[in-house]
């Protein structure tokens, strides 16, 4: 199939390497929309030498027309890229993709496995329909994305990040919210330890 035999427009969707394919091959159908979840922009080690995931891809030819999506995205009508800005491997890939038609919607603390999370959150279908009919906006996405608050994996990762940053009160609030939503023995234990740490910190401050 030649590029001229593709439909004039449509939706190109993909995640991870599929996201790379959606971003690259939409250029065969100018005017198309793109929804790419945690995509790669290239796996060429010449362009991104620090990309060490998927070692088998080093054996592939990354010197052809579609070796890098940078420079291929200008003809799309709208591009929505969903990715975690705090997950450095994805940040390094996504931050290279720029343009007036590019919308990077941040999914903090979701990591690389975004599609699985969206299925559990029950927002994948609505997201795809909105991307396909052109009604997807940042406002709509972030309304749907609120469902992450009840996702156990997100609760866990957010709690770990709060503890890592020494945000004890924030970590306590996360535990309390989580326990209102579900029974979690490990979270209850963590809450007790955090409360002890907070009390100790307050005693030390009072003694100074």
C-alpha positions as CSV (number, residue, x, y, z in Angstrom):
1,X,0.0,0.0,0.0
2,X,1.4,3.4,-1.0
3,X,0.9,6.6,1.1
4,X,-1.5,8.0,-1.5
5,X,-3.9,5.0,-1.0
6,X,-4.5,5.7,2.6
7,X,-7.8,7.5,3.6
8,X,-7.6,11.3,3.7
9,X,-8.2,11.5,7.5
10,X,-9.0,9.5,10.5
11,X,-7.7,8.6,14.0
12,X,-4.4,7.1,14.5
13,X,-4.1,5.5,18.0
14,X,-1.4,3.6,19.8
15,X,0.5,3.2,23.0
16,X,4.2,2.8,23.6
17,X,5.6,1.5,20.3
18,X,2.1,1.7,18.9
19,X,2.1,5.4,19.8
20,X,5.3,5.8,17.8
21,X,3.6,4.1,14.8
22,X,0.5,6.4,15.2
23,X,2.7,9.5,15.2
24,X,4.8,8.4,12.3
25,X,2.3,7.0,9.9
26,X,-0.4,9.6,10.4
27,X,1.9,11.6,8.0
28,X,0.5,9.3,5.2
29,X,-3.0,10.8,5.9
30,X,-2.7,14.5,6.3
31,X,-5.4,16.0,8.5
32,X,-5.8,13.0,10.7
33,X,-6.0,13.1,14.4
34,X,-3.6,11.2,16.8
35,X,-4.0,9.8,20.2
36,X,-0.7,8.5,21.5
37,X,-0.2,7.1,25.0
38,X,3.3,7.1,26.4
39,X,4.8,6.9,22.9
40,X,8.3,6.8,21.7
41,X,9.5,9.4,19.2
42,X,12.4,7.2,18.1
43,X,14.4,4.2,19.2
44,X,17.5,5.2,17.3
45,X,20.4,5.1,19.7
46,X,22.1,7.7,17.5
47,X,19.4,10.2,18.3
48,X,18.6,9.0,21.9
49,X,21.7,7.2,23.1
50,X,20.4,6.8,26.7
51,X,17.2,4.9,25.6
52,X,18.1,1.5,26.9
53,X,14.6,-0.2,26.9
54,X,13.8,-2.9,24.5
55,X,17.4,-3.9,23.6
56,X,16.3,-6.0,20.7
57,X,15.3,-2.9,18.8
58,X,19.0,-2.0,18.4
59,X,19.2,-4.6,15.7
60,X,16.5,-2.8,13.6
61,X,17.2,-0.2,10.9
62,X,16.5,3.3,12.3
63,X,17.8,5.3,9.4
64,X,14.7,5.2,7.1
65,X,12.0,7.8,6.4
66,X,10.1,6.9,9.6
67,X,13.1,6.6,12.0
68,X,12.0,9.6,14.0
69,X,8.5,11.2,14.4
70,X,10.1,14.6,14.9
71,X,9.4,16.4,11.6
72,X,6.5,14.1,10.6
73,X,3.8,15.5,12.8
74,X,3.1,18.9,11.1
75,X,0.4,17.5,8.8
76,X,-1.9,16.2,11.6
77,X,-4.9,18.2,12.5
78,X,-4.7,17.4,16.2
79,X,-2.2,15.4,18.2
80,X,-2.9,14.4,21.8
81,X,0.0,12.8,23.6
82,X,-0.6,11.4,27.1
83,X,2.5,10.7,29.3
84,X,3.9,10.9,32.7
85,X,6.3,13.9,32.9
86,X,7.9,12.5,36.1
87,X,8.9,9.2,34.3
88,X,12.2,10.2,32.7
89,X,12.4,7.6,29.9
90,X,9.0,8.7,28.6
91,X,9.7,12.4,29.3
92,X,12.9,12.2,27.2
93,X,10.9,10.7,24.3
94,X,7.8,12.9,24.4
95,X,9.4,16.3,25.1
96,X,11.1,16.1,21.7
97,X,7.7,16.3,19.9
98,X,6.6,19.9,19.5
99,X,4.2,21.9,17.4
100,X,1.1,24.1,17.4
101,X,-1.0,20.9,16.8
102,X,0.6,19.0,19.7
103,X,-1.1,18.7,23.0
104,X,0.8,16.9,25.8
105,X,-1.7,16.0,28.5
106,X,0.2,15.1,31.7
107,X,-0.5,11.9,33.5
108,X,1.7,12.3,36.7
109,X,2.7,9.2,38.6
110,X,1.1,6.8,36.1
111,X,4.4,5.6,34.6
112,X,4.5,3.8,31.3
113,X,1.5,1.4,31.6
114,X,-1.1,4.0,30.9
115,X,-3.5,1.9,28.8
116,X,-4.0,-0.7,31.4
117,X,-4.7,1.9,34.0
118,X,-7.3,3.6,31.7
119,X,-9.1,0.3,31.2
120,X,-9.3,-0.2,34.9
121,X,-10.5,3.4,35.4
122,X,-13.1,2.7,32.7
123,X,-12.3,5.8,30.6
124,X,-10.5,4.3,27.6
125,X,-13.7,4.0,25.4
126,X,-14.9,7.5,26.0
127,X,-11.3,8.8,25.4
128,X,-11.1,7.0,22.1
129,X,-14.5,8.2,20.9
130,X,-13.7,11.8,21.8
131,X,-10.4,11.6,20.0
132,X,-12.1,10.1,16.9
133,X,-14.9,12.7,16.6
134,X,-12.7,15.7,17.5
135,X,-14.3,16.5,20.8
136,X,-11.3,15.7,22.9
137,X,-10.0,18.7,24.8
138,X,-7.6,19.1,27.8
139,X,-10.7,20.0,30.0
140,X,-12.5,16.8,29.0
141,X,-9.4,14.6,29.5
142,X,-8.7,15.9,33.0
143,X,-12.3,15.5,34.0
144,X,-12.1,11.8,33.0
145,X,-8.6,11.5,34.5
146,X,-10.0,12.3,38.0
147,X,-10.9,8.6,38.1
148,X,-7.2,8.0,38.9
149,X,-7.9,9.0,42.5
150,X,-9.6,5.7,43.1
151,X,-6.9,3.6,41.3
152,X,-5.0,1.6,43.9
153,X,-1.8,1.7,41.9
154,X,-2.0,5.5,41.7
155,X,-2.7,5.8,45.4
156,X,0.3,3.7,46.2
157,X,2.7,5.6,43.9
158,X,1.4,9.0,45.1
159,X,1.9,7.9,48.7
160,X,5.5,6.7,47.9
161,X,6.3,10.0,46.2
162,X,4.9,12.0,49.2
163,X,7.1,9.9,51.6
164,X,10.1,10.3,49.4
165,X,9.7,14.0,49.4
166,X,9.2,14.1,53.2
167,X,5.6,15.4,52.9
168,X,4.3,13.6,55.9
169,X,1.0,15.4,56.2
170,X,0.3,14.9,52.5
171,X,1.1,11.2,52.9
172,X,-1.3,11.0,55.9
173,X,-4.1,12.6,53.8
174,X,-3.4,10.1,51.0
175,X,-3.7,7.2,53.4
176,X,-6.9,8.6,55.0
177,X,-8.5,9.1,51.5
178,X,-7.5,5.6,50.4
179,X,-8.9,4.0,53.5
180,X,-12.3,5.8,52.9
181,X,-12.4,4.1,49.5
182,X,-11.2,0.6,50.3
183,X,-9.9,-1.7,53.0
184,X,-6.1,-1.9,52.8
185,X,-4.2,-3.3,55.7
186,X,-0.8,-2.1,54.4
187,X,-2.1,1.4,54.0
188,X,-3.5,1.4,57.6
189,X,-0.1,0.2,58.9
190,X,1.6,3.0,56.9
191,X,-0.8,5.5,58.3
192,X,0.0,4.5,61.9
193,X,3.7,4.8,61.2
194,X,3.3,8.2,59.6
195,X,1.2,9.5,62.5
196,X,3.9,8.4,64.9
197,X,6.5,10.2,62.8
198,X,4.4,13.4,62.7
199,X,3.9,13.3,66.4
200,X,7.7,12.9,67.0
201,X,8.4,15.8,64.6
202,X,5.9,18.0,66.4
203,X,7.4,17.1,69.9
204,X,10.9,18.0,68.7
205,X,9.7,21.3,67.2
206,X,7.9,22.1,70.5
207,X,11.1,21.4,72.5
208,X,13.3,23.7,70.5
